[in-house]
């Protein structure tokens, strides 16, 4: 799955804002990030990728 830079930037800003303003601790954010890397190597990875693509297409107003 190819993720464009702006999507990565938006997710990074959301993560920073969650840590800064919502009081999420850094270790919790790191655990969640590590879980994401682990999840990418399981049988659920295609479903997550498909859901992400669908969400991006819907946000951009494109029909699948």
Buried (B, 14 or more C-beta within 10 A) or exposed (E): EEEEEEEEEEEEEEBEEBBEEEEBEEEEBEEEEEEEEEEEEEEEEEEBEEEEEEEEEEEEEEEE
